[in-house]
Amino acid sequence: MNPTLAAAFRHEMDAARAAWAAGDADAAFARLERAHILGQRHFIPHVLTHIWMLRVGWKRRDRREITGQLMRLAA
């Protein structure tokens, strides 16, 4: 991952973690969606965003999101 892309990815992940820590699952998920787009061509960042999306889905008790993330992680 080039340095500019890596910095943007880290920024979105940091913002997602901050939103999560503040109890704002919706804002965390929005940041994770951005991070997912930035990291989708790189295995570890891509998987990391799906793990966090699963975590947010679990907190929201969103069965559709949980199922979707588990399927993506299994693939």
C-alpha positions as CSV (number, residue, x, y, z in Angstrom):
1,M,0.0,0.0,0.0
2,N,1.5,3.3,-1.0
3,P,2.1,5.8,1.9
4,T,-0.7,8.2,0.9
5,L,-3.3,5.4,0.7
6,A,-2.0,3.9,4.0
7,A,-2.3,7.2,5.8
8,A,-5.9,7.7,4.5
9,F,-6.7,4.1,5.6
10,R,-5.3,4.6,9.1
11,H,-7.2,7.9,9.4
12,E,-10.5,6.2,8.6
13,M,-9.7,3.3,10.9
14,D,-8.7,5.7,13.7
15,A,-11.9,7.7,13.2
16,A,-13.9,4.5,13.3
17,R,-12.3,3.4,16.5
18,A,-12.9,6.8,18.1
19,A,-16.6,6.7,17.1
20,W,-16.8,3.1,18.5
21,A,-15.2,4.2,21.7
22,A,-17.7,7.1,21.9
23,G,-20.6,4.6,21.5
24,D,-21.6,5.8,18.0
25,A,-21.9,2.6,16.0
26,D,-23.4,4.4,13.0
27,A,-20.5,6.8,12.6
28,A,-18.1,4.0,13.2
29,F,-19.7,1.9,10.4
30,A,-19.6,4.9,8.0
31,R,-15.9,5.3,8.6
32,L,-15.4,1.6,8.2
33,E,-17.1,1.7,4.8
34,R,-14.6,4.3,3.7
35,A,-11.7,2.3,5.1
36,H,-13.0,-0.7,3.3
37,I,-12.9,1.1,0.0
38,L,-9.4,2.3,0.7
39,G,-8.1,-1.1,1.8
40,Q,-9.9,-3.5,-0.5
41,R,-6.9,-4.2,-2.7
42,H,-4.8,-5.2,0.3
43,F,-5.5,-8.4,2.1
44,I,-4.8,-7.5,5.8
45,P,-6.5,-4.0,5.7
46,H,-9.4,-5.5,3.8
47,V,-9.9,-8.3,6.4
48,L,-9.5,-5.9,9.3
49,T,-12.4,-3.7,8.0
50,H,-14.6,-6.8,7.8
51,I,-13.7,-7.8,11.3
52,W,-14.7,-4.4,12.6
53,M,-17.8,-4.3,10.5
54,L,-18.8,-7.6,12.1
55,R,-18.2,-6.1,15.5
56,V,-20.4,-3.1,14.7
57,G,-23.1,-5.4,13.3
58,W,-23.0,-7.5,16.4
59,K,-23.4,-4.4,18.6
60,R,-26.4,-3.3,16.5
61,R,-27.8,-6.8,16.6
62,D,-28.1,-6.6,12.8
63,R,-28.5,-10.2,11.7
64,R,-28.1,-9.3,8.0
65,E,-24.8,-7.5,8.6
66,I,-23.5,-10.2,10.9
67,T,-24.3,-12.9,8.3
68,G,-22.8,-10.9,5.4
69,Q,-19.6,-10.2,7.3
70,L,-19.2,-13.8,8.4
71,M,-19.6,-15.0,4.8
72,R,-17.1,-12.5,3.6
73,L,-14.6,-13.4,6.3
74,A,-15.0,-17.1,5.5
75,A,-14.3,-16.5,1.9
